[in-house]
Amino acid sequence: MATKKVEIIASPKPAHFVGDGFRVHNFIPGVRGLDMKRMDPFIMLDYNSKFHFNGSETPRGVGVHPHRGFETVTIAYQGKVEHHDSAGGGGIIGEGDVQWMTAAKGVLHKEYHETEWSRKGGIFQMVQLWVNLPAKDKMSKPKYQAIKNFDMQRADLGENGFVEIIAGEYHGKAGPASTFSPVHMMNAKLKKGGKADFSFPAHFNTAALVIEGSIIINGGEKAPTDHFVLFKNEGETFSIEASEDSVVLIISGEPLNEPIYPHGPFVMNSREEIIQAFEDFNTGKFGYLED
């Protein structure tokens, strides 16, 4: 198989706050030339790099807000987040856990630092992805997947470390998340000098985010901590080698190749559908959730 080469290695842009609890660098969209279409079905990636929050009796976060037309995936590396939505989904995710919320036809939700964690404070580090839904599924029923770290399959790489699979497959092992289109999402946790090889179809949009440490890609290009690696849509295989103990988020998905019409918290296929989303939200069709 041909090698999948690097297109861009991007440093994080200046951080901004989402609400008062998430200090994020925006990579999708945000990196030069990297719009929603280029990384379809991954239409947003916000990265809360390591940030220390002081203890607070009032949990920081984001109040009640709506979504329609896609899924939100929150991956916890450090800290704890509590989530509630108007479809009845909710829970607490801690270090290593994932929450996968399918907004679909519409939900209200809120996200906060977990109460006990908030009182103590500490280092907070998270990724939130928006995964687009195919047009045929955008108005399906909302659902919520709480994925605990111990539910994830691990591909053991021996002394090199391991790969934990959130969605899709790696070395014949499948992640627990159910998806509406072909999506691979996994964390490579490598010891210094450890190496992992990956293979995805050439047309899949593929990227890596260095959460911890630093890596060498395909034996040559270097990507340090908090940097985003976009791969070309050519070739299938690539390798990463850890220059130090490292954690790397790998995402790869088949593009939906459908119109993307975003407006605020809604991502649909046309302007008319966005207008309908606002109308449905304003008339209470997203349900009720107390702030």
C-alpha positions in Angstrom: 0.0 0.0 0.0 1.1 3.6 -0.7 2.1 5.9 2.1 -0.4 8.5 3.3 1.7 11.7 3.5 1.3 14.8 5.6 -0.4 17.8 4.1 -0.2 20.2 7.1 1.2 20.3 10.6 -0.5 23.1 12.4 0.3 24.8 15.7 -2.6 25.8 17.9 -4.2 29.2 17.3 -4.8 31.5 20.3 -7.3 30.0 22.7 -10.7 31.4 23.4 -13.4 30.5 26.0 -16.6 28.6 25.2 -18.8 29.6 28.2 -16.6 30.0 31.2 -15.5 26.4 31.5 -13.8 25.4 28.2 -10.6 27.2 27.0 -10.2 25.9 23.5 -8.1 26.0 20.4 -10.1 25.6 17.3 -8.6 23.3 14.6 -11.6 22.4 12.5 -12.4 24.8 11.0 -9.6 27.1 11.7 -6.4 25.7 10.3 -5.4 27.3 7.0 -7.5 25.7 4.2 -9.2 23.4 6.7 -12.9 24.0 6.4 -15.9 21.8 7.3 -15.9 20.2 3.9 -12.2 19.3 3.9 -12.5 17.2 7.1 -16.1 16.0 6.4 -17.6 14.2 8.4 -15.6 15.9 11.2 -17.0 19.4 11.0 -15.5 20.9 14.2 -12.7 20.1 16.5 -12.1 22.2 19.7 -9.2 21.3 21.8 -9.0 22.3 25.5 -5.2 21.9 26.0 -4.0 21.6 29.5 -5.4 24.4 31.6 -5.6 24.8 35.4 -8.9 25.9 36.8 -9.0 27.0 40.4 -11.6 25.5 42.7 -15.1 26.9 42.4 -18.4 26.2 44.3 -20.3 27.2 41.1 -19.3 24.8 38.3 -18.0 26.5 35.2 -19.3 25.4 31.8 -21.9 26.2 29.1 -25.5 26.7 29.9 -28.5 25.3 28.0 -28.2 25.6 24.2 -29.7 23.7 21.2 -28.2 21.4 18.5 -29.5 19.8 15.4 -28.1 17.8 12.5 -24.9 16.3 13.9 -23.3 14.5 16.9 -21.1 16.0 19.6 -18.2 13.8 20.9 -16.4 14.8 24.0 -13.1 13.0 25.0 -11.8 13.5 28.5 -8.1 13.4 29.1 -8.0 15.2 32.4 -10.8 16.6 34.5 -14.5 15.7 34.7 -17.5 16.9 32.8 -21.2 16.6 33.6 -23.8 16.6 30.8 -27.6 16.8 30.6 -29.9 17.0 27.6 -33.6 17.3 26.9 -33.8 13.8 25.5 -32.9 12.3 28.9 -29.3 11.7 28.1 -26.6 12.6 30.6 -23.9 11.6 33.1 -20.4 12.2 34.2 -17.3 11.5 32.1 -13.9 11.3 33.8 -10.4 10.8 32.6 -10.3 8.5 29.6 -14.1 8.5 29.1 -16.1 9.7 26.1 -19.6 11.0 25.7 -21.2 10.7 22.3 -24.4 12.7 21.9 -26.5 12.4 18.8 -28.4 15.7 18.5 -30.1 14.6 15.3 -33.6 16.2 15.0 -32.9 18.4 18.0 -31.9 18.6 21.7 -31.1 21.1 24.3 -28.1 20.3 26.4 -25.7 21.8 28.9 -22.1 20.9 29.9 -20.4 21.8 33.1 -17.4 20.8 35.2 -18.5 18.0 37.5 -19.5 19.4 40.9 -16.9 17.7 43.2 -14.1 18.2 40.6 -15.1 21.9 40.3 -14.8 22.4 44.1 -11.2 21.1 44.0 -10.1 22.4 40.6 -7.2 21.1 38.7 -5.8 20.4 35.3 -8.5 20.2 32.6 -7.9 18.7 29.1 -10.6 17.7 26.7 -11.4 17.4 23.0 -14.8 18.1 21.5 -15.6 17.0 18.0 -18.7 17.6 15.9 -19.4 14.6 13.6 -21.9 15.4 10.8 -24.9 13.2 10.1 -25.9 12.0 6.7 -29.0 13.9 5.3 -31.2 10.8 5.8 -30.3 10.7 9.5 -30.4 14.3 10.5 -34.0 14.2 11.7 -33.6 10.8 13.5 -34.2 10.4 17.2 -31.6 11.9 19.5 -29.5 9.4 21.6 -26.7 9.4 24.0 -23.7 7.0 24.4 -21.7 7.1 27.6 -18.5 5.3 26.8 -16.3 4.4 29.8 -12.6 3.9 29.3 -12.9 0.2 30.4 -15.4 -0.4 27.7 -12.9 0.5 24.9 -11.0 -2.3 23.2 -7.3 -2.1 23.3 -4.8 -3.2 20.7 -1.7 -4.2 22.6 1.5 -3.0 21.0 3.8 -4.8 23.5 6.6 -2.6 24.8 5.5 0.2 22.4 2.2 0.8 24.3 -1.3 0.4 23.1 -4.1 1.9 21.0 -7.6 2.3 22.6 -10.4 2.3 20.1 -13.4 4.6 20.6 -15.1 4.1 17.2 -14.2 2.1 14.1 -11.5 -0.6 14.0 -7.8 -1.1 14.6 -6.0 -4.4 14.1 -9.3 -6.3 14.0 -10.6 -4.8 17.2 -13.7 -2.6 17.2 -14.6 0.4 19.3 -17.9 0.6 21.3 -19.3 3.7 19.7 -22.1 3.2 17.1 -21.8 5.6 14.2 -24.1 6.6 11.2 -21.2 6.6 8.7 -17.7 5.0 8.6 -15.7 6.7 11.3 -12.5 5.7 13.1 -11.5 7.4 16.3 -8.8 6.2 18.7 -6.0 7.1 21.1 -2.5 5.9 20.5 -0.7 5.8 23.9 2.9 5.1 23.1 6.0 4.8 25.2 9.2 6.7 24.2 10.4 5.0 21.0 7.1 3.2 20.5 5.7 3.0 17.0 2.2 2.4 15.6 1.1 1.9 12.1 -2.3 2.9 10.7 -4.2 2.2 7.5 -7.3 3.9 6.2 -8.8 4.2 2.7 -7.1 6.9 0.7 -10.3 9.0 0.3 -11.1 9.1 4.0 -10.3 12.4 5.7 -7.6 11.7 8.2 -5.9 13.6 11.0 -4.0 13.3 14.2 -3.8 15.6 17.3 -0.8 15.3 19.6 -2.3 15.4 23.1 0.9 14.5 25.0 4.5 14.2 24.0 5.8 14.5 20.4 5.9 12.2 17.4 7.7 11.5 14.2 5.4 10.8 11.2 6.5 8.3 8.5 10.0 8.4 9.8 10.5 12.1 9.0 8.2 14.9 9.9 7.9 16.0 13.6 4.8 17.1 15.4 5.1 18.4 18.9 2.5 18.6 21.8 -0.8 20.3 20.9 -0.1 20.2 17.2 -2.6 19.0 14.6 -1.6 16.8 11.6 -3.7 16.7 8.5 -3.0 13.9 6.0 -3.3 14.1 2.2 -6.1 12.1 0.6 -3.5 9.9 -1.1 -2.2 6.5 0.0 -3.5 4.4 2.8 -0.8 3.8 5.5 1.2 6.0 7.8 3.2 5.5 11.0 3.9 7.5 14.1 6.8 7.1 16.5 6.9 8.6 19.9 9.9 10.8 20.6 8.8 10.7 24.3 5.9 9.1 26.1 2.9 10.3 23.9 -0.8 10.3 23.5 -2.2 10.9 20.0 -5.8 11.2 18.9 -6.3 9.6 15.5 -9.5 10.4 13.5 -10.4 9.1 10.0 -13.8 9.1 8.3 -15.5 8.7 5.0 -16.7 12.0 3.6 -20.5 12.3 3.3 -20.1 14.4 0.1 -23.4 16.2 0.9 -24.1 20.0 1.1 -23.0 21.4 4.5 -25.1 24.4 5.6 -24.1 25.5 9.2 -25.6 28.3 11.2 -24.6 28.6 14.9 -25.6 25.4 16.7 -27.3 23.8 13.7 -25.7 22.0 10.7 -28.1 21.1 8.0 -28.0 20.7 4.2 -29.9 23.8 3.1 -30.9 27.3 4.2 -34.5 26.2 4.3 -33.6 23.5 6.8 -31.8 26.0 9.0 -34.8 28.3 9.0 -37.0 25.3 10.0 -34.5 24.4 12.8 -34.8 27.9 14.3 -38.6 27.8 14.0 -38.7 24.4 15.7 -36.4 25.6 18.5 -38.4 28.8 19.1 -41.7 26.8 19.3 -40.4 24.3 21.9 -39.9 21.3 19.7 -36.4 20.6 21.1 -38.0 19.8 24.5 -37.2 21.5 27.9 -34.1 21.6 30.0 -33.7 23.7 33.2 -30.5 25.8 33.2 
